[in-house]
Amino acid sequence: MVNNSAGRGKRKGLGMAKAGAKGRKPKMRASAEVAEIFRRLHAIEPEPKGELEHVNAYTLLVAVVLSAQATDAGVNKATRPLFAIADTPEKMLALGEDTVRDYIKTIGLFRNKAKNVILLSQALIERFGGAVPANRDDLVTLPGVGRKTANVVMNMAFGEATFAVDTHVFRVSNRLPLAPGKNPDQVEAGLEKLVPEPYRMHAHHWLILHGRYTCKAQRPECWRCPLTDLCQFEPKSTPPKVKAKAQP
């Protein structure tokens, strides 16, 4: 998940939401509008996939933990060689913290993340027989695992219709607005109530991709957005001007 800092997402997302609403409370979305938003996103990408590379539930869990305040591309670059030799808690624990740290040193906060990877691997072995638990209550007891990480793992590894709110989901939900909130928990609760059944499984992936590639933090590309007529964000951005080539 790219740039998963809830704090950073909170600051940027709310700033854009206020700018779009111009201080007015956003209107509640009709159920038909919510369905139309996801119908369009589904039409563009019927089967959205997370961009973090993994080979099983354990490597997915580790990758999501490492992705906080890091790009998916950066995490994938570091984890490809790591997961090639350590794709289970037992193998990761055998490597040790120093070796794990060397593999992930290009990722932000790598020292603390290496420590958490070793601690969560140890916890999985001691408390869950080396298996990744398939419920949120157990997942969030693991070192370095918060609610968002648990939701990602439950969705991608175990097929649960959860709503992982990263900075992209937070921003898009406030800008449209879809499920506005002052923090990720409020946005998650709003999505839980609003997203219709046919779209629940992939909803957070559609919002992540939309925020990452279209509804960007600094300059949303409104001119090519498939949701622009349903979006209350103002002012809408315009296409960048193309400089005319000088005549020879």
C-alpha positions as a printed NumPy array, in Angstrom:
array([[  0.   ,   0.   ,   0.   ],
       [  1.722,   3.144,  -0.91 ],
       [  2.341,   5.737,   1.791],
       [  0.169,   4.211,   4.475],
       [  0.703,   6.843,   7.143],
       [ -2.723,   7.529,   8.622],
       [ -1.515,  10.845,   9.931],
       [ -0.272,  12.022,   6.582],
       [ -3.417,  10.801,   4.87 ],
       [ -5.487,  12.563,   7.498],
       [ -3.8  ,  15.897,   6.918],
       [ -3.923,  15.803,   3.131],
       [ -7.293,  14.117,   2.848],
       [ -9.058,  16.516,   5.174],
       [ -7.403,  19.517,   3.6  ],
       [ -8.725,  18.556,   0.199],
       [-12.14 ,  17.697,   1.599],
       [-12.492,  21.134,   3.152],
       [-11.365,  22.821,  -0.035],
       [-13.862,  20.853,  -2.059],
       [-16.781,  21.504,   0.257],
       [-15.809,  25.169,   0.819],
       [-16.664,  24.839,   4.502],
       [-20.087,  23.32 ,   3.879],
       [-21.079,  19.941,   5.247],
       [-20.967,  17.424,   2.354],
       [-24.277,  16.016,   1.181],
       [-25.122,  12.434,   2.044],
       [-24.725,  10.092,  -0.888],
       [-27.838,   8.383,  -2.201],
       [-27.459,   4.619,  -2.465],
       [-27.877,   4.846,  -6.248],
       [-24.937,   7.271,  -6.464],
       [-22.718,   5.024,  -4.354],
       [-23.571,   2.075,  -6.57 ],
       [-22.829,   4.134,  -9.687],
       [-19.404,   5.155,  -8.34 ],
       [-18.394,   1.535,  -7.879],
       [-20.065,   0.41 , -11.098],
       [-17.773,   2.779, -13.016],
       [-14.661,   1.729, -11.108],
       [-15.586,  -1.912, -11.682],
       [-16.021,  -1.288, -15.401],
       [-12.469,   0.077, -15.606],
       [-10.867,  -2.721, -13.545],
       [-13.213,  -5.674, -12.895],
       [-10.68 ,  -7.615, -10.798],
       [ -8.379,  -5.128,  -9.043],
       [ -5.32 ,  -6.548,  -7.347],
       [ -3.093,  -5.261,  -4.621],
       [  0.336,  -4.26 ,  -5.9  ],
       [  2.402,  -5.688,  -3.046],
       [  4.109,  -8.899,  -4.166],
       [  3.679, -11.958,  -1.953],
       [  3.532, -15.743,  -2.183],
       [  1.35 , -16.624,   0.813],
       [ -0.532, -15.088,   3.743],
       [  2.665, -14.698,   5.772],
       [  4.613, -12.813,   3.107],
       [  1.541, -10.653,   2.462],
       [  1.426,  -9.78 ,   6.168],
       [  5.135,  -8.888,   6.196],
       [  4.838,  -6.839,   2.991],
       [  1.933,  -4.796,   4.354],
       [  3.804,  -4.137,   7.604],
       [  6.789,  -2.937,   5.571],
       [  4.638,  -0.729,   3.337],
       [  3.9  ,   1.886,   5.992],
       [  5.349,   5.201,   4.749],
       [  6.853,   3.443,   1.739],
       [  5.866,   2.826,  -1.857],
       [  4.708,  -0.578,  -3.03 ],
       [  7.45 ,  -0.533,  -5.664],
       [ 10.078,   0.124,  -3.021],
       [  8.76 ,  -2.655,  -0.799],
       [  8.628,  -5.117,  -3.701],
       [ 12.226,  -4.353,  -4.638],
       [ 13.352,  -5.175,  -1.108],
       [ 11.142,  -8.202,  -0.493],
       [ 11.786, -10.127,  -3.717],
       [ 15.193, -11.393,  -2.562],
       [ 14.045, -11.597,   1.068],
       [ 10.986, -13.744,   0.342],
       [ 13.062, -15.957,  -1.955],
       [ 14.878, -17.251,   1.127],
       [ 12.347, -16.57 ,   3.895],
       [  8.68 , -17.171,   3.107],
       [  7.661, -18.599,   6.485],
       [  7.931, -17.315,  10.065],
       [ 10.422, -20.043,  10.878],
       [ 12.756, -19.109,   8.032],
       [ 12.477, -15.401,   8.824],
       [ 13.26 , -15.987,  12.484],
       [ 16.295, -18.067,  11.498],
       [ 17.656, -15.144,   9.465],
       [ 17.626, -12.876,  12.484],
       [ 16.958,  -9.184,  12.848],
       [ 20.324,  -7.996,  11.512],
       [ 19.978,  -9.906,   8.241],
       [ 16.364,  -8.842,   7.76 ],
       [ 17.432,  -5.253,   8.358],
       [ 20.074,  -5.522,   5.638],
       [ 17.475,  -6.742,   3.14 ],
       [ 15.007,  -3.933,   3.842],
       [ 17.397,  -1.037,   4.5  ],
       [ 16.114,   0.861,   1.447],
       [ 12.656,   1.139,   3.063],
       [ 11.745,   3.947,   5.435],
       [ 11.847,   3.107,   9.152],
       [ 13.673,  -0.116,   8.265],
       [ 15.23 ,  -0.637,  11.698],
       [ 11.94 ,  -0.657,  13.555],
       [ 10.263,  -2.646,  10.781],
       [ 12.967,  -5.335,  10.891],
       [ 12.407,  -5.657,  14.621],
       [  8.644,  -5.989,  14.129],
       [  9.047,  -8.605,  11.391],
       [ 11.114, -10.77 ,  13.739],
       [  8.755, -10.209,  16.678],
       [  5.611, -10.959,  14.674],
       [  7.26 , -14.07 ,  13.217],
       [  8.077, -15.254,  16.713],
       [  4.528, -14.506,  17.874],
       [  3.042, -16.461,  14.958],
       [  5.147, -19.502,  15.858],
       [  4.515, -19.339,  19.589],
       [  0.82 , -18.451,  19.561],
       [ -0.6  , -19.608,  16.222],
       [  1.511, -22.59 ,  15.207],
       [  3.267, -20.588,  12.493],
       [  0.029, -19.769,  10.676],
       [ -1.382, -16.305,  10.028],
       [ -4.661, -15.961,  11.949],
       [ -7.725, -15.253,   9.835],
       [ -9.442, -12.807,  12.171],
       [ -8.829,  -9.157,  13.011],
       [ -8.758,  -9.531,  16.778],
       [ -5.797, -11.906,  16.621],
       [ -4.007, -10.064,  13.822],
       [ -3.897,  -6.727,  15.633],
       [ -2.133,  -8.348,  18.595],
       [  0.922,  -8.972,  16.405],
       [  3.83 ,  -6.475,  16.565],
       [  3.581,  -3.808,  13.871],
       [  0.048,  -4.813,  12.842],
       [ -2.755,  -2.261,  13.092],
       [ -6.346,  -2.359,  11.954],
       [ -5.555,  -1.326,   8.375],
       [ -2.906,  -4.016,   7.961],
       [ -5.257,  -6.59 ,   9.464],
       [ -8.015,  -5.569,   7.043],
       [ -5.687,  -5.928,   4.047],
       [ -4.636,  -9.423,   5.11 ],
       [ -8.201, -10.507,   5.83 ],
       [ -9.314,  -9.253,   2.418],
       [ -6.47 , -10.479,   0.235],
       [ -5.474, -13.674,   2.03 ],
       [ -8.789, -14.866,   3.413],
       [-11.416, -13.356,   1.107],
       [-13.151, -11.197,   3.704],
       [-14.967,  -8.052,   2.548],
       [-13.024,  -5.598,   4.705],
       [-12.255,  -1.923,   4.113],
       [ -8.594,  -1.053,   4.607],
       [ -8.305,   2.733,   4.828],
       [ -4.897,   3.975,   3.705],
       [ -4.065,   7.542,   2.709],
       [ -5.585,   7.067,  -0.78 ],
       [ -8.866,   5.617,   0.461],
       [ -9.049,   8.346,   3.106],
       [ -8.446,  11.11 ,   0.544],
       [-10.897,   9.834,  -2.077],
       [-13.594,   9.124,   0.496],
       [-13.351,  12.718,   1.752],
       [-12.993,  14.408,  -1.639],
       [-15.897,  12.84 ,  -3.514],
       [-17.198,  12.707,  -0.739],
       [-18.15 ,   9.059,  -0.34 ],
       [-17.673,   8.221,   3.312],
       [-16.198,  11.391,   4.831],
       [-14.53 ,  11.193,   8.199],
       [-11.954,  12.875,  10.393],
       [ -9.926,   9.696,  10.83 ],
       [ -9.521,   6.29 ,   9.138],
       [-11.867,   4.56 ,  11.58 ],
       [-14.707,   6.934,  10.69 ],
       [-14.107,   6.437,   6.973],
       [-14.034,   2.66 ,   7.41 ],
       [-17.314,   2.739,   9.324],
       [-18.885,   4.869,   6.597],
       [-17.752,   2.522,   3.831],
       [-19.026,  -0.441,   5.821],
       [-22.505,   1.115,   5.817],
       [-22.533,   2.475,   2.267],
       [-20.827,   0.05 ,  -0.124],
       [-23.379,  -2.278,  -1.743],
       [-22.858,  -6.039,  -1.681],
       [-21.719,  -6.608,  -5.291],
       [-18.732,  -4.292,  -4.766],
       [-17.7  ,  -4.888,  -1.154],
       [-14.882,  -7.356,  -1.791],
       [-12.862,  -5.053,  -4.053],
       [-14.062,  -1.63 ,  -2.873],
       [-10.892,  -0.584,  -1.057],
       [ -8.695,  -1.692,  -3.959],
       [-10.7  ,   0.421,  -6.409],
       [-10.401,   3.444,  -4.127],
       [ -6.656,   2.886,  -3.644],
       [ -6.022,   2.675,  -7.379],
       [ -8.228,   5.681,  -8.06 ],
       [ -6.374,   7.727,  -5.468],
       [ -2.954,   6.548,  -6.575],
       [ -3.318,   7.16 , -10.3  ],
       [ -6.143,   9.684, -10.781],
       [ -7.279,  11.455,  -7.609],
       [ -3.727,  12.285,  -6.572],
       [ -2.869,  14.197,  -3.425],
       [ -1.134,  17.249,  -4.887],
       [ -2.778,  17.511,  -8.308],
       [ -5.859,  15.37 ,  -8.916],
       [ -6.349,  14.639, -12.596],
       [-10.003,  15.676, -12.701],
       [-10.025,  16.14 , -16.486],
       [ -9.736,  12.39 , -17.007],
       [-11.605,  11.182, -13.93 ],
       [-14.524,   8.804, -14.592],
       [-16.285,  10.14 , -11.491],
       [-16.007,  13.87 , -12.145],
       [-19.771,  14.428, -12.559],
       [-20.366,  12.68 ,  -9.218],
       [-17.598,  14.504,  -7.375],
       [-18.186,  17.577,  -5.213],
       [-14.49 ,  18.503,  -5.021],
       [-13.751,  22.021,  -6.255],
       [-12.022,  23.519,  -8.046],
       [-11.667,  20.779, -10.637],
       [ -8.205,  20.614, -12.144],
       [ -7.676,  21.137, -15.877],
       [ -5.329,  19.375, -18.294],
       [ -1.738,  20.6  , -18.162],
       [ -0.877,  22.973, -20.945],
       [  1.294,  21.579, -23.678],
       [  3.999,  23.932, -24.811],
       [  3.96 ,  24.578, -28.534],
       [  7.076,  23.457, -30.347],
       [  9.204,  26.232, -31.707],
       [  9.073,  26.552, -35.453],
       [ 12.386,  25.795, -37.203]])
